[in-house]
C-alpha cells in the first residue's frame, strides 16, 4: 500500500485489479511514467503557452502528459502565482512542475495528486512567498486501515510543506498527467496572479497556521483521549459485571423465598421441605380419626339400646 506503481508497466489484468482496489478505497500511489520523464529530460516535449489570467481545457491520455509554459513578470512574481487544475468529470490526474536544467531539459520538481473536492477533482500549486502545505491523503487512509479510530488523529499528519514557495520572473513549465487507469482524463488548467486575490491569500495563510496549531493540539489530545478511553472501557466492563452479579443475587433470593410456601402441583406433590409437608399432612389425618372414633362409639350405643329393647319385649310375651 505504501509503494508507488507505474501503471505503464502493468498488464491489463493487474491494472484492472488496481482500479478495483482504488474504487474500494485502498490508497494506491502511482508514479509518473518513465517515458514522460525521459521525454521531459530530453526536452523533446511540446510546450503550449498558458498566459496568466487564462485557462485551457483538454483531455490527456492515461500515462501521458500535456505541458504548459507560464510566463510571469517581475511584478507578478512578487505578488505570487497560483496554478490550478480541475476536472468536472472527476478524472484522476497529477499536476507537475518542472525546472529547466543546464542541458535544456526539464526535471520534475513538484507533483500534486488530484483530490475530490465537492463534485470535482482538483489539484493546485501556490507560490505565495510563505510556506504552503500539501495534503498527502494516503497517510490518513493508511492510518484508517490499521486503526479506524486513529484516523481522526492522523488526519492532519498528511500535511507536508511544499519545497517551492515562490517563482522568479520568467517561463515555468507545468504539466497535467493523465492518471486514470483506463480512460482519458478531462481537465481545465488555469494560471492566476495572487495580486487580485490578496484577501484570499491572507485567509489561506491564516488557515494554514491554524491547521498547524491544531495538528499539535491533536497530538496532545490523542494521549488524553487514549487514557480516558481506557478508563471508560474499564468502568463499562465493571458495570456489566456488577449488573450481572446483582441480577444473580436477586435471582437466588427469589428462589430462597419460595421455600417458605407450600404450593401443590397438579400431581399432588408439595413444593416445600419434607418436614413441613409431613407435619401439615399429619394434622388432617388426626382430626379425621378422632371424628371417626366419636361417631363409631355413638353408633354402638344406639345399637345396644335397640337390641336391649327387643329382648325385653320378647321376654314379656313368654311370661304372659
Secondary structure per residue as TSV (DSSP state, phi and psi in degrees):
chain	resnum	aa	ss	phi	psi
A	1	X	-	360.0	-24.8
A	2	X	-	-94.8	2.4
A	3	X	S	-88.1	155.8
A	4	X	E	-101.8	135.1
A	5	X	E	-111.6	134.2
A	6	X	-	-93.1	104.1
A	7	X	G	-63.7	-23.4
A	8	X	G	-69.2	-18.5
A	9	X	G	-96.7	-1.6
A	10	X	S	-92.2	146.5
A	11	X	-	-77.5	178.4
A	12	X	H	-63.2	-42.2
A	13	X	H	-65.5	-46.8
A	14	X	H	-65.4	-37.1
A	15	X	H	-64.0	-38.5
A	16	X	H	-64.7	-41.8
A	17	X	H	-65.5	-39.9
A	18	X	H	-62.4	-41.7
A	19	X	H	-64.4	-38.6
A	20	X	H	-64.6	-46.5
A	21	X	H	-63.0	-37.6
A	22	X	H	-63.5	-40.1
A	23	X	H	-62.6	-33.4
A	24	X	T	-79.9	-2.2
A	25	X	T	100.0	4.6
A	26	X	-	-74.8	124.1
A	27	X	-	-73.8	108.7
A	28	X	-	-109.3	114.7
A	29	X	E	-84.6	131.5
A	30	X	E	-113.5	148.9
A	31	X	-	-105.5	158.6
A	32	X	-	-69.5	137.7
A	33	X	-	-55.6	139.5
A	34	X	H	-61.9	-31.7
A	35	X	H	-64.0	-42.0
A	36	X	H	-65.0	-44.2
A	37	X	H	-64.5	-39.3
A	38	X	H	-66.5	-42.7
A	39	X	H	-63.8	-37.5
A	40	X	H	-67.1	-42.2
A	41	X	H	-62.7	-34.7
A	42	X	H	-81.1	-10.8
A	43	X	T	71.7	24.9
A	44	X	-	-98.8	12.2
A	45	X	S	-87.2	155.5
A	46	X	-	-90.5	124.0
A	47	X	E	-109.9	121.2
A	48	X	E	-99.0	143.7
A	49	X	E	-73.2	141.8
A	50	X	-	-131.5	90.2
A	51	X	-	-64.1	149.8
A	52	X	T	-59.5	135.3
A	53	X	T	87.8	9.0
A	54	X	-	-124.6	169.6
A	55	X	E	-137.2	153.6
A	56	X	E	-133.4	134.4
A	57	X	E	-111.0	151.2
A	58	X	E	-172.6	-176.7
A	59	X	E	-131.5	132.0
A	60	X	E	-120.2	136.6
A	61	X	-	-66.6	155.7
A	62	X	B	-61.7	138.4
A	63	X	T	61.5	26.0
A	64	X	-	-125.8	169.3
A	65	X	E	-140.4	146.7
A	66	X	E	-108.8	126.8
A	67	X	E	-101.6	142.5
A	68	X	E	-134.3	142.5
A	69	X	E	-107.6	123.0
A	70	X	E	-109.3	113.9
A	71	X	E	-99.1	125.7
A	72	X	E	-123.6	148.1
A	73	X	-	-88.1	175.8
A	74	X	H	-61.8	-44.2
A	75	X	H	-63.8	-42.7
A	76	X	H	-66.5	-37.3
A	77	X	H	-64.2	-38.6
A	78	X	H	-69.0	-34.3
A	79	X	H	-76.9	-31.6
A	80	X	-	109.7	153.3
A	81	X	E	-132.9	142.9
A	82	X	E	-126.0	131.9
A	83	X	E	-122.1	122.7
A	84	X	E	-128.7	149.2
A	85	X	E	-129.9	134.3
A	86	X	E	-130.3	158.6
A	87	X	E	-141.3	112.5
A	88	X	T	-71.6	-18.6
A	89	X	T	-84.2	1.0
A	90	X	-	58.8	38.7
A	91	X	-	-71.4	156.3
A	92	X	-	-94.5	133.1
A	93	X	E	-154.7	172.8
A	94	X	E	-125.6	140.2
A	95	X	E	-98.9	122.3
A	96	X	E	-114.5	146.3
A	97	X	E	-125.5	127.8
A	98	X	E	-114.5	142.9
A	99	X	E	-107.8	139.7
A	100	X	E	-82.2	134.5
A	101	X	-	-98.8	-179.4
A	102	X	T	-66.9	-23.2
A	103	X	T	-85.0	-2.8
A	104	X	S	92.9	-1.2
A	105	X	-	-89.7	179.1
A	106	X	E	-123.2	128.0
A	107	X	E	-107.4	138.7
A	108	X	E	-68.3	124.1
A	109	X	E	-110.8	-39.1
A	110	X	E	-139.7	151.3
A	111	X	E	-148.2	142.1
A	112	X	E	-125.3	130.4
A	113	X	E	-81.0	143.5
A	114	X	-	-69.8	143.1
A	115	X	E	-128.2	147.8
A	116	X	E	-77.9	121.8
A	117	X	E	-129.5	100.9
A	118	X	T	72.1	-125.5
A	119	X	T	-98.1	9.0
A	120	X	E	-131.2	165.8
A	121	X	E	-105.9	145.1
A	122	X	E	-150.4	160.6
A	123	X	E	-152.8	146.8
A	124	X	E	-148.4	154.7
A	125	X	E	-125.1	132.4
A	126	X	E	-123.6	112.2
A	127	X	E	-108.4	85.8
A	128	X	-	-121.5	15.6
A	129	X	S	71.1	10.0
A	130	X	S	-136.7	162.6
A	131	X	-	-64.8	120.1
A	132	X	-	-110.3	147.9
A	133	X	E	-116.3	148.7
A	134	X	E	-110.9	149.4
A	135	X	E	-105.1	118.9
A	136	X	-	-94.2	100.2
A	137	X	H	-70.5	-19.2
A	138	X	H	-66.7	-27.1
A	139	X	H	-61.6	-47.7
A	140	X	H	-67.2	-37.3
A	141	X	H	-65.5	-40.6
A	142	X	H	-66.9	-39.6
A	143	X	H	-63.8	-40.1
A	144	X	H	-66.1	-35.3
A	145	X	H	-68.1	-36.4
A	146	X	H	-79.9	-41.0
A	147	X	-	-151.8	98.2
A	148	X	G	-55.1	-31.8
A	149	X	G	-69.3	-31.2
A	150	X	G	-82.8	-5.5
A	151	X	G	-58.0	-38.2
A	152	X	T	-62.8	-45.3
A	153	X	T	-70.5	-24.1
A	154	X	T	-94.4	1.6
A	155	X	T	-61.5	-33.9
A	156	X	T	-95.8	-1.6
A	157	X	T	-70.8	-19.1
A	158	X	T	-78.7	0.4
A	159	X	E	-75.6	113.7
A	160	X	E	-121.4	137.9
A	161	X	E	-70.2	138.0
A	162	X	-	-74.2	142.8
A	163	X	S	-73.4	-27.6
A	164	X	-	-117.6	123.7
A	165	X	-	-112.5	-5.0
A	166	X	-	-155.0	157.8
A	167	X	-	-121.2	145.0
A	168	X	-	-88.9	165.1
A	169	X	S	-62.3	141.7
A	170	X	E	137.9	-165.7
A	171	X	E	-103.5	131.2
A	172	X	E	-122.4	143.4
A	173	X	E	-103.3	124.1
A	174	X	E	-120.9	160.7
A	175	X	E	-148.2	148.9
A	176	X	E	-107.7	119.0
A	177	X	E	-105.1	126.8
A	178	X	E	-73.2	116.6
A	179	X	-	-114.4	11.5
A	180	X	-	-66.9	155.6
A	181	X	S	-76.2	-36.3
A	182	X	S	-129.7	-40.8
A	183	X	S	-90.0	167.1
A	184	X	-	-72.7	158.0
A	185	X	E	-106.1	126.2
A	186	X	E	-91.4	140.1
A	187	X	E	-153.7	163.9
A	188	X	E	-135.9	121.9
A	189	X	E	-110.3	140.8
A	190	X	E	-141.9	148.3
A	191	X	E	-120.0	131.6
A	192	X	E	-129.9	149.2
A	193	X	E	-95.7	132.1
A	194	X	G	-71.6	-8.9
A	195	X	G	-58.8	-39.3
A	196	X	G	-83.9	0.9
A	197	X	G	-128.9	40.4
A	198	X	H	-61.0	-43.5
A	199	X	H	-63.5	-42.3
A	200	X	H	-65.8	-37.5
A	201	X	H	-63.0	-42.6
A	202	X	H	-64.5	-38.9
A	203	X	H	-63.9	-39.8
A	204	X	H	-63.4	-43.9
A	205	X	H	-60.4	-41.8
A	206	X	H	-68.1	-43.5
A	207	X	H	-70.3	-31.9
A	208	X	H	-64.7	-41.3
A	209	X	H	-64.3	-39.9
A	210	X	H	-64.2	-40.3
A	211	X	H	-64.7	-40.1
A	212	X	H	-63.4	-42.3
A	213	X	H	-65.0	-39.5
A	214	X	H	-66.8	-33.9
A	215	X	H	-62.3	-41.3
A	216	X	H	-67.2	-38.5
A	217	X	H	-63.1	-40.4
A	218	X	H	-66.0	-35.8
A	219	X	H	-61.5	-40.9
A	220	X	H	-73.1	-41.2
A	221	X	H	-65.4	-31.7
A	222	X	H	-61.0	-39.9
A	223	X	H	-62.5	-45.6
A	224	X	H	-63.4	-41.0
A	225	X	H	-64.2	-42.9
A	226	X	H	-61.8	-40.8
A	227	X	H	-65.2	-45.5
A	228	X	H	-64.6	-38.1
A	229	X	H	-65.5	-41.1
A	230	X	H	-62.7	-41.6
A	231	X	H	-65.4	-40.8
A	232	X	H	-61.8	-43.8
A	233	X	H	-64.3	-34.6
A	234	X	H	-65.5	-47.6
A	235	X	H	-72.3	-32.4
A	236	X	H	-70.1	-34.5
A	237	X	H	-64.8	-43.4
A	238	X	H	-64.5	-38.8
A	239	X	H	-57.9	-45.3
A	240	X	H	-62.8	-42.0
A	241	X	H	-66.9	-44.3
A	242	X	H	-63.8	-40.5
A	243	X	H	-61.3	-41.2
A	244	X	H	-68.1	-40.9
A	245	X	H	-63.8	-46.4
A	246	X	H	-61.4	-40.7
A	247	X	H	-62.2	-41.7
A	248	X	H	-66.5	-41.2
A	249	X	H	-62.8	-44.7
A	250	X	H	-65.3	-34.3
A	251	X	H	-66.3	-43.0
A	252	X	H	-64.7	-39.0
A	253	X	H	-61.0	-44.3
A	254	X	H	-63.2	-37.8
A	255	X	H	-64.8	-39.9
A	256	X	H	-66.3	-37.9
A	257	X	H	-59.1	-30.7
A	258	X	G	-65.0	-23.1
A	259	X	G	-73.4	-9.7
A	260	X	G	-92.5	8.6
A	261	X	S	-130.3	146.3
A	262	X	-	-101.2	112.0
A	263	X	-	-123.3	116.3
A	264	X	B	-87.1	135.4
A	265	X	-	-88.8	165.9
A	266	X	T	-55.1	-24.4
A	267	X	T	-82.1	-7.7
A	268	X	S	94.6	0.2
A	269	X	-	-81.4	144.8
A	270	X	B	-89.0	143.9
A	271	X	S	-102.5	36.2
A	272	X	S	-127.9	-176.5
A	273	X	-	-72.7	164.0
A	274	X	H	-66.4	-38.8
A	275	X	H	-66.3	-42.6
A	276	X	H	-65.3	-40.3
A	277	X	H	-64.3	-41.7
A	278	X	H	-67.3	-43.1
A	279	X	H	-65.5	-42.3
A	280	X	H	-69.0	-32.9
A	281	X	H	-72.8	-27.7
A	282	X	H	-72.4	-32.7
A	283	X	H	-63.2	-48.6
A	284	X	H	-59.9	-36.2
A	285	X	H	-66.1	-41.4
A	286	X	H	-64.4	-42.4
A	287	X	H	-64.3	-37.4
A	288	X	H	-67.2	-39.1
A	289	X	H	-66.2	-40.0
A	290	X	H	-65.2	-42.9
A	291	X	H	-65.2	-35.6
A	292	X	H	-68.7	-37.7
A	293	X	H	-66.8	-42.5
A	294	X	H	-64.2	-42.3
A	295	X	H	-64.7	-35.4
A	296	X	H	-69.9	-38.8
A	297	X	H	-64.7	-41.0
A	298	X	H	-64.5	-37.4
A	299	X	H	-67.4	-40.1
A	300	X	H	-66.6	-35.9
A	301	X	H	-64.8	-42.2
A	302	X	H	-64.7	-37.5
A	303	X	H	-67.2	-40.0
A	304	X	H	-63.1	-43.5
A	305	X	H	-64.4	-35.4
A	306	X	H	-65.2	-49.0
A	307	X	H	-67.4	-32.1
A	308	X	H	-65.7	-41.6
A	309	X	H	-65.3	-39.8
A	310	X	H	-62.5	-40.8
A	311	X	H	-68.1	-36.5
A	312	X	H	-65.9	-41.0
A	313	X	H	-66.5	-37.5
A	314	X	H	-70.3	-36.9
A	315	X	H	-68.0	-35.4
A	316	X	H	-65.5	-38.3
A	317	X	H	-65.9	-39.5
A	318	X	H	-64.1	-39.3
A	319	X	H	-67.4	-32.5
A	320	X	-	-75.3	360.0
